[in-house]
Amino acid sequence: MRTFAIVSLAALALGVSACSAETGNKTDAAAEAAGDDIEANVDAAGEAIDDTMDDVEASVDQAAKDLDAEADKAGDKIEKEWDDAKAEVRKETD
């Protein structure tokens, strides 16, 4: 009977040990999968940030071009008004 109890305890210990190893392997696999998911999410976030920065840069470039065009129009208008005023003064003094 004593031998049977020792063999039973040894078998139980072996089973628990195998179970612990399997649990450890599953835990390692889950941790690795979680790490892979985190890495993929970080990569996706990085790409989204890069895309957003590209959009912002394009918008700023377009705004600068639009502002430059408006400044040119304003400058042309002022120059025309100045020329018209000079012509009016010449006309009145002649």
Buried (B, 14 or more C-beta within 10 A) or exposed (E): EEEEEEEEEEEEEEEEEEEEEEEEEEEEEEEEEEEEEEEEEEEEEEEEEEEEEEEEEEEEEEEEEEEEEEEEEEEEEEEEEEEEEEEEEEEEEE
